[in-house]
Amino acid sequence: MGLSTHVLDTMHGCPAAGMRVALFSTDGEQATLLKELVLNQDGRTDAPLFDNASLRTGTYRLTFDVARYFKGKGVALPEPNFLGQVRLDFGVAHADQHYHVPLLVSPWSYSTYRGS
C-alpha cells in the first residue's frame, strides 16, 4: 500500500516509460524534494513512493516532466510548450490507506484521480 503513481501517454496509447517524476512534501507554498525518479517500461515506479510504514498524513506534490517526455518521443511541441510540467498537489488524510495517483497525459491535456 502507501503511495504510488503511474502515467499513461494518451497521445500514443502506451505507458509513459522514461518520464521523469519528482515527489515533494508541501507546506503552503513551500515544497521539499523527497524523491526524483524515472518511470519504468510500464509507466510506473519500480517501488512504491512510500510504503505503509513511511506514508504520513499531510500534503504532497508530484511533478511530471511532460514536455521532456514528449520531445524525447519525437513530438514537435510549440515554444513555449502548452504543458511543460504537470504539477499535482494532493493531500493524504489517512496514512493507513493506499493512495494511488495516476496521470493520463498528452502534450495538450491531462487528467488524474485517486486510484486504487
Backbone as a printed PyTorch tensor [residue, N CA C, xyz], in Angstrom:
tensor([[[  0.8440,  -1.1790,   0.0000],
         [  0.0000,   0.0000,   0.0000],
         [  0.8870,   1.2390,   0.0000]],

        [[  0.5370,   2.2870,   0.7290],
         [  1.3400,   3.5010,   0.7540],
         [  0.9330,   4.4710,  -0.3340]],

        [[  1.9230,   4.9600,  -1.0870],
         [  1.7070,   5.9250,  -2.1600],
         [  2.3560,   5.4130,  -3.4360]],

        [[  1.5980,   5.4450,  -4.5320],
         [  2.1270,   5.0200,  -5.8280],
         [  1.5770,   5.9170,  -6.9290]],

        [[  2.1990,   5.8250,  -8.1060],
         [  1.7550,   6.5780,  -9.2710],
         [  2.0550,   5.7770, -10.5330]],

        [[  1.4000,   6.1230, -11.5990],
         [  1.7750,   5.6500, -12.9290],
         [  1.2500,   6.6600, -13.9400]],

        [[  1.8360,   6.6310, -15.1420],
         [  1.4730,   7.5960, -16.1680],
         [  1.1680,   6.8580, -17.4700]],

        [[  0.0480,   7.2400, -18.0790],
         [ -0.3320,   6.7270, -19.3850],
         [ -0.2620,   7.8560, -20.4020]],

        [[  0.4380,   7.6030, -21.4980],
         [  0.5920,   8.5310, -22.6130],
         [ -0.6280,   8.3300, -23.5110]],

        [[ -1.5850,   9.2530, -23.4510],
         [ -2.8240,   9.1010, -24.2210],
         [ -2.6420,   9.4840, -25.6850]],

        [[ -1.5630,  10.1690, -26.0310],
         [ -1.2950,  10.5010, -27.4310],
         [ -0.8830,   9.2470, -28.2040]],

        [[ -0.0330,   8.4350, -27.5860],
         [  0.4960,   7.2500, -28.2470],
         [ -0.1820,   5.9570, -27.7870]],

        [[ -1.0260,   6.0480, -26.7700],
         [ -1.7260,   4.8750, -26.2790],
         [ -0.8220,   3.8560, -25.6090]],

        [[  0.0880,   4.3550, -24.7590],
         [  1.0450,   3.4560, -24.1090],
         [  1.4630,   4.0200, -22.7520]],

        [[  2.1250,   3.1930, -21.9240],
         [  2.6840,   3.7180, -20.6770],
         [  3.7710,   4.7500, -20.9940]],

        [[  3.9480,   5.7220, -20.1250],
         [  4.9330,   6.7960, -20.3250],
         [  6.2920,   6.3780, -19.7740]],

        [[  6.8630,   5.3320, -20.3650],
         [  8.1720,   4.8290, -19.9490],
         [  9.2220,   5.9150, -20.1230]],

        [[ 10.0390,   6.1210, -19.1090],
         [ 11.1160,   7.1000, -19.1730],
         [ 10.7450,   8.4960, -18.7110]],

        [[  9.4790,   8.7370, -18.3650],
         [  9.1030,  10.0680, -17.8840],
         [  9.7430,  10.3210, -16.5180]],

        [[ 10.2440,  11.5320, -16.3270],
         [ 10.8330,  11.9390, -15.0460],
         [  9.7320,  12.4590, -14.1290]],

        [[  9.8330,  12.0530, -12.8620],
         [  8.8400,  12.4210, -11.8570],
         [  9.5750,  12.8470, -10.5900]],

        [[  9.0530,  13.8640,  -9.9260],
         [  9.5980,  14.2940,  -8.6410],
         [  8.4710,  14.3100,  -7.6140]],

        [[  8.7900,  13.8910,  -6.3990],
         [  7.8480,  13.9010,  -5.2790],
         [  8.3330,  14.8980,  -4.2440]],

        [[  7.4190,  15.7600,  -3.7960],
         [  7.7100,  16.7660,  -2.7860],
         [  6.7240,  16.6340,  -1.6330]],

        [[  7.1410,  16.9990,  -0.4420],
         [  6.1890,  17.2780,   0.6270],
         [  5.9590,  18.7800,   0.5680]],

        [[  4.7620,  19.2270,   0.9220],
         [  4.4600,  20.6540,   0.8280],
         [  3.9120,  21.1780,   2.1470]],

        [[  4.1660,  22.4560,   2.3480],
         [  3.6340,  23.1860,   3.4930],
         [  3.3230,  24.5760,   2.9690]],

        [[  2.0660,  24.7830,   2.5740],
         [  1.7050,  26.0340,   1.9040],
         [  2.4070,  26.0870,   0.5620]],

        [[  3.1360,  27.1590,   0.2890],
         [  3.8690,  27.2870,  -0.9640],
         [  5.2680,  26.6810,  -0.8880]],

        [[  5.6910,  26.2650,   0.3030],
         [  6.9990,  25.6350,   0.4720],
         [  6.9330,  24.1850,   0.0270]],

        [[  7.8810,  23.7580,  -0.7890],
         [  7.9450,  22.3700,  -1.2470],
         [  9.3480,  21.8280,  -0.9780]],

        [[  9.4020,  20.6330,  -0.4120],
         [ 10.6720,  19.9780,  -0.1060],
         [ 10.7790,  18.7150,  -0.9480]],

        [[ 11.8230,  18.6570,  -1.7750],
         [ 12.0260,  17.4990,  -2.6400],
         [ 12.3160,  16.2650,  -1.7950]],

        [[ 11.5620,  15.1940,  -2.0460],
         [ 11.7610,  13.9260,  -1.3430],
         [ 12.4080,  12.8770,  -2.2340]],

        [[ 11.9850,  12.8090,  -3.5000],
         [ 12.4960,  11.7980,  -4.4280],
         [ 12.3920,  12.2990,  -5.8590]],

        [[ 13.3350,  11.8820,  -6.6760],
         [ 13.2710,  12.0520,  -8.1220],
         [ 13.4740,  10.6790,  -8.7330]],

        [[ 12.7280,  10.3800,  -9.7770],
         [ 12.8370,   9.0610, -10.3850],
         [ 12.4130,   9.1000, -11.8360]],

        [[ 12.6550,   7.9990, -12.5280],
         [ 12.2550,   7.8230, -13.9220],
         [ 11.3440,   6.6030, -13.9730]],

        [[ 10.2140,   6.7370, -14.6690],
         [  9.2490,   5.6430, -14.7330],
         [  9.7730,   4.4880, -15.5780]],

        [[  9.4140,   3.2770, -15.1800],
         [  9.8690,   2.0740, -15.8780],
         [  9.0550,   1.8240, -17.1570]],

        [[  9.2610,   0.6770, -17.7920],
         [  8.6160,   0.3660, -19.0720],
         [  7.0990,   0.2950, -18.9710]],

        [[  6.5940,   0.0810, -17.7660],
         [  5.1490,   0.0260, -17.5510],
         [  4.5870,   1.3940, -17.1470]],

        [[  5.4370,   2.4420, -17.1840],
         [  4.9940,   3.7800, -16.7940],
         [  4.7770,   3.9150, -15.3000]],

        [[  5.4180,   3.0500, -14.5310],
         [  5.2650,   3.0270, -13.0670],
         [  6.6310,   3.1700, -12.3990]],

        [[  6.5850,   3.3810, -11.0980],
         [  7.8140,   3.3700, -10.3170],
         [  8.1640,   1.9160, -10.0130]],

        [[  9.4380,   1.6410,  -9.8180],
         [  9.8590,   0.2780,  -9.5060],
         [  9.4440,  -0.1560,  -8.1060]],

        [[  9.2370,   0.7940,  -7.2430],
         [  8.8040,   0.5300,  -5.8670],
         [  7.8330,   1.6410,  -5.4720]],

        [[  7.0120,   1.4180,  -4.4530],
         [  6.1140,   2.4970,  -4.0200],
         [  6.9010,   3.7570,  -3.6510]],

        [[  6.2950,   4.9070,  -3.8540],
         [  6.9210,   6.1650,  -3.4360],
         [  7.0640,   6.2040,  -1.9240]],

        [[  6.0500,   5.6870,  -1.2470],
         [  6.0800,   5.4600,   0.2010],
         [  5.4270,   4.1140,   0.4550]],

        [[  5.9760,   3.3380,   1.3750],
         [  5.2750,   2.1390,   1.8140],
         [  4.3800,   2.5210,   2.9850]],

        [[  3.6290,   1.5780,   3.4990],
         [  2.6970,   1.8730,   4.5970],
         [  3.3980,   2.4660,   5.8110]],

        [[  4.5730,   1.9840,   6.1250],
         [  5.2800,   2.4500,   7.3220],
         [  5.8000,   3.8760,   7.1690]],

        [[  6.0410,   4.3180,   5.9270],
         [  6.6450,   5.6340,   5.6880],
         [  5.6500,   6.7430,   5.3880]],

        [[  4.4720,   6.3870,   4.8620],
         [  3.4990,   7.4090,   4.4720],
         [  2.9490,   8.1140,   5.7060]],

        [[  2.8810,   9.4290,   5.6350],
         [  2.3580,  10.2620,   6.7230],
         [  1.2230,  11.1350,   6.2010]],

        [[  0.3170,  11.5160,   7.0810],
         [ -0.7000,  12.4750,   6.6770],
         [ -0.0050,  13.7930,   6.3320]],

        [[ -0.6080,  14.5370,   5.4270],
         [ -0.0220,  15.8060,   5.0280],
         [ -0.2980,  16.0820,   3.5760]],

        [[  0.3900,  17.0760,   3.0500],
         [  0.2010,  17.4710,   1.6640],
         [  1.4700,  17.1950,   0.8660]],

        [[  1.2600,  16.8020,  -0.3870],
         [  2.3470,  16.3850,  -1.2540],
         [  2.1540,  16.9600,  -2.6490]],

        [[  3.2110,  16.8570,  -3.4510],
         [  3.1660,  17.2950,  -4.8410],
         [  3.9350,  16.2830,  -5.6850]],

        [[  3.3320,  15.8660,  -6.7630],
         [  4.0180,  15.1010,  -7.7960],
         [  4.1870,  16.0070,  -9.0020]],

        [[  5.3920,  16.0830,  -9.5320],
         [  5.6740,  16.8880, -10.7120],
         [  6.1520,  15.9560, -11.8160]],

        [[  5.4740,  15.9980, -12.9470],
         [  5.7490,  15.1290, -14.0790],
         [  6.3400,  15.9730, -15.2110]],

        [[  7.4860,  15.5710, -15.7450],
         [  8.1780,  16.3270, -16.7960],
         [  7.6220,  15.9340, -18.1640]],

        [[  6.4580,  16.4700, -18.4680],
         [  5.6780,  16.0970, -19.6470],
         [  6.3540,  16.5290, -20.9510]],

        [[  6.7840,  17.7660, -21.0500],
         [  7.3810,  18.2590, -22.2970],
         [  8.6440,  17.4790, -22.6530]],

        [[  9.5020,  17.2380, -21.6880],
         [ 10.7360,  16.4890, -21.9560],
         [ 10.4030,  15.0820, -22.4680]],

        [[  9.4020,  14.4670, -21.8590],
         [  8.9900,  13.1290, -22.2840],
         [  8.5240,  13.1340, -23.7440]],

        [[  7.6030,  14.0390, -24.0830],
         [  7.0720,  14.0560, -25.4500],
         [  8.1260,  14.4770, -26.4750]],

        [[  8.9910,  15.3960, -26.1140],
         [ 10.0910,  15.7590, -27.0250],
         [ 10.9790,  14.5410, -27.2700]],

        [[ 11.2150,  13.7590, -26.2290],
         [ 12.0090,  12.5470, -26.3610],
         [ 11.3570,  11.5050, -27.2550]],

        [[ 10.0350,  11.5810, -27.3880],
         [  9.2960,  10.6770, -28.2810],
         [  9.2200,  11.2270, -29.7080]],

        [[  9.8470,  12.3920, -29.9340],
         [  9.8670,  12.9740, -31.2730],
         [  8.6810,  13.8580, -31.6020]],

        [[  7.8980,  14.2270, -30.6120],
         [  6.7390,  15.0930, -30.8470],
         [  7.2270,  16.5380, -30.9910]],

        [[  6.8460,  17.1960, -32.0790],
         [  7.1920,  18.5980, -32.2850],
         [  6.2520,  19.4510, -31.4450]],

        [[  6.7930,  20.0610, -30.4070],
         [  5.9960,  20.8880, -29.4930],
         [  6.2520,  22.3600, -29.7670]],

        [[  5.2320,  23.1970, -29.6060],
         [  5.4360,  24.6350, -29.7780],
         [  6.2680,  25.1900, -28.6200]],

        [[  6.8750,  26.3250, -28.8530],
         [  7.6050,  27.0320, -27.7870],
         [  6.8850,  28.3320, -27.5040]],

        [[  6.4940,  28.6200, -26.3140],
         [  6.6440,  27.7250, -25.1700],
         [  5.6690,  26.5540, -25.2610]],

        [[  6.0040,  25.4870, -24.5420],
         [  5.1520,  24.3010, -24.5040],
         [  3.8340,  24.6370, -23.8300]],

        [[  2.7650,  24.0120, -24.3080],
         [  1.4830,  24.1890, -23.6300],
         [  1.5620,  23.5930, -22.2260]],

        [[  2.0600,  22.3700, -22.1240],
         [  2.3140,  21.7400, -20.8240],
         [  3.8020,  21.4380, -20.7290]],

        [[  4.4860,  22.1010, -19.8350],
         [  5.8950,  21.7940, -19.6040],
         [  6.0030,  20.7120, -18.5500]],

        [[  5.5510,  21.0580, -17.3620],
         [  5.4720,  20.1100, -16.2650],
         [  4.0490,  20.1210, -15.7330]],

        [[  3.5720,  18.9490, -15.3780],
         [  2.2690,  18.8410, -14.7180],
         [  2.5380,  18.6730, -13.2370]],

        [[  1.9450,  19.5460, -12.4520],
         [  2.1260,  19.5430, -11.0030],
         [  0.8010,  19.1660, -10.3550]],

        [[  0.8150,  18.0620,  -9.6200],
         [ -0.3780,  17.6120,  -8.9080],
         [ -0.1630,  17.7640,  -7.4170]],

        [[ -0.9400,  18.6220,  -6.7940],
         [ -0.9170,  18.7950,  -5.3400],
         [ -2.0660,  17.9980,  -4.7550]],

        [[ -1.7950,  17.2110,  -3.7300],
         [ -2.8250,  16.3680,  -3.1380],
         [ -2.5460,  16.1720,  -1.6590]],

        [[ -3.5840,  15.7710,  -0.9490],
         [ -3.4720,  15.5500,   0.4880],
         [ -3.6690,  14.0970,   0.8490]],

        [[ -2.9680,  13.6750,   1.8770],
         [ -3.1270,  12.3400,   2.4500],
         [ -3.7450,  12.5200,   3.8270]],

        [[ -5.0100,  12.1420,   3.9290],
         [ -5.7350,  12.2950,   5.1940],
         [ -5.6440,  11.0390,   6.0590]],

        [[ -5.4420,   9.8870,   5.4240],
         [ -5.4320,   8.6070,   6.1460],
         [ -4.2080,   7.8160,   5.7250]],

        [[ -3.1380,   7.9330,   6.4800],
         [ -1.8650,   7.2990,   6.1240],
         [ -1.9380,   5.7780,   6.1370]],

        [[ -2.9800,   5.2160,   6.7100],
         [ -3.1320,   3.7570,   6.7320],
         [ -3.8180,   3.2320,   5.4670]],

        [[ -4.2060,   4.1190,   4.5610],
         [ -4.8470,   3.7160,   3.3030],
         [ -3.8550,   3.8510,   2.1480]],

        [[ -4.1860,   3.1980,   1.0340],
         [ -3.3510,   3.3070,  -0.1570],
         [ -3.7870,   4.5250,  -0.9740]],

        [[ -2.8330,   5.3170,  -1.3880],
         [ -3.0770,   6.4600,  -2.2670],
         [ -2.3460,   6.1930,  -3.5780]],

        [[ -3.1150,   6.0330,  -4.6530],
         [ -2.5460,   5.8430,  -5.9830],
         [ -2.9410,   7.0630,  -6.8070]],

        [[ -1.9430,   7.7410,  -7.3860],
         [ -2.1780,   8.9880,  -8.1130],
         [ -1.7250,   8.8030,  -9.5630]],

        [[ -2.6230,   8.3230, -10.4300],
         [ -2.2670,   8.1460, -11.8320],
         [ -2.4180,   9.4500, -12.6180]],

        [[ -1.7020,   9.5040, -13.7350],
         [ -1.7960,  10.6460, -14.6420],
         [ -2.0030,  10.1140, -16.0530]],

        [[ -3.0260,  10.6220, -16.7190],
         [ -3.2520,  10.3530, -18.1410],
         [ -2.9230,  11.6520, -18.8490]],

        [[ -1.9980,  11.6090, -19.8290],
         [ -1.4670,  12.8670, -20.3490],
         [ -1.1590,  12.8030, -21.8470]],

        [[ -1.3650,  13.9550, -22.4880],
         [ -0.9110,  14.2050, -23.8550],
         [ -0.1710,  15.5480, -23.7840]],

        [[  0.3820,  16.0230, -24.8860],
         [  1.0400,  17.3330, -24.8280],
         [  0.0750,  18.4950, -24.5640]],

        [[ -1.2460,  18.2330, -24.6790],
         [ -2.2210,  19.3190, -24.5740],
         [ -3.2730,  19.1320, -23.4900]],

        [[ -3.2490,  17.9980, -22.7880],
         [ -4.2620,  17.7930, -21.7550],
         [ -3.7960,  16.7350, -20.7650]],

        [[ -4.4230,  16.7550, -19.5760],
         [ -4.1520,  15.7050, -18.6050],
         [ -5.3580,  15.5150, -17.7070]],

        [[ -5.3780,  14.3460, -17.0760],
         [ -6.4220,  14.0040, -16.1360],
         [ -5.8040,  13.1480, -15.0330]],

        [[ -6.3540,  13.2570, -13.8460],
         [ -5.8830,  12.4560, -12.7210],
         [ -7.0740,  12.0960, -11.8480]],

        [[ -6.8450,  11.2060, -10.9360],
         [ -7.8740,  10.7830,  -9.9870],
         [ -7.1980,  10.0170,  -8.8860]],

        [[ -7.9130,   9.7450,  -7.8200],
         [ -7.3720,   8.8730,  -6.7740],
         [ -7.7310,   7.4490,  -7.1520]],

        [[ -6.7310,   6.6960,  -7.5290],
         [ -6.9490,   5.3210,  -7.9470],
         [ -6.9020,   4.3650,  -6.7800]],

        [[ -6.9720,   3.1030,  -7.1240],
         [ -6.9380,   2.0650,  -6.0840],
         [ -5.6710,   1.2380,  -6.1850]]])
